[in-house]
Amino acid sequence: MTSDLVFWVIARSSGVACLAALSISMLTGMAMRSDVLTWLSRNRGIRLLHDFTNWLWIPLGALHVAALVADSTAQIRLLDLYVPFGVPYARLQLGLGTFSLLLLTIVAVSTWLRRWMQHRDWVTMHRLSYLGFAAAFAHSLLSGTDLADPRVAIPAWTIAAVLGLFAVTRLASYVMQETPGT
Amino acid sequence: MTTPPPVRRRARSARALKILASLVTFFTFGGMTAFAAANIQNPAAPLKPPVSDSEPTATPAPTRTAVPRQRLTSAVPITSVQPLTRTHRS
């Protein structure tokens, strides 16, 4: 197996594993307010798990990006990690990956700077994680080699559907709280 | 049997959840590595990076050049210099 193929395999596996870790992060983040995981643990346990998931998805995301840059077949330049939609081919599909990388970096950095930030600013930045995860999932779907395979696609879609349902439920409860007279 | 205090129980629960999340992630990583290594190419993959447009160049066939045969001399040459040391004889 050539070095390019090794990088290619690492990029694929770390990408899917990063998406799995991000799904756990999103699930635990949404569960803190909606009490959907109270059967599993109390809110504090869920909160600790949510904080811990940074140690899972950040290294895997970094490995995914590094392997793609090292793989000459993928033709990803260092500039493409900062500037979305600049790759010579499949601009949208790969640009979504860069876009999610930027958004999730903002979320992670703002989390570490939380104690020096206004709560409202932090919440606004933290909500970018919804967009970041949606972009990451779209990137996996449109450009991922493995999500084209039903053995990987079915679990991925199931998790995405559960997360989507949680997000809609949470949004609905938020709207009902904000609407006067309800 | 005594039940552990709630704080310790919660801490243990959080640790178990972290271990569970780590296992899920690393099993996904390991499983996907094995899967990707076994399925290097997926015909249904949405992206296929373009290959270089330049024509592939043929590797030149190895050629043999005449190399003069190497001559080996005897390993220990005989010298005419008088010996400096003596071998002990019992």
Interface residues (C-beta under 8 A of the other chain):
Chain A: M1 L5 W8 V9 I10 R12 S13 S14 V16 A17 A20 A21 I24 L40 S41 R42 R44 G45 I46 L48 L49 F52 T53 L56 W57 L60 T73 A74 Q75 P88 Y89 A90 Q93 L94 L142 S143 G144 T145 D146 A148 D149 R151 V152
Chain B: R10 S13 A14 L17 K18 A21 S22 V24 T25 F26 T28 F29 G30 M32 T33 F35 A36 A37 N39 I40 N42 A44 A45 P46 L47 P49 P50
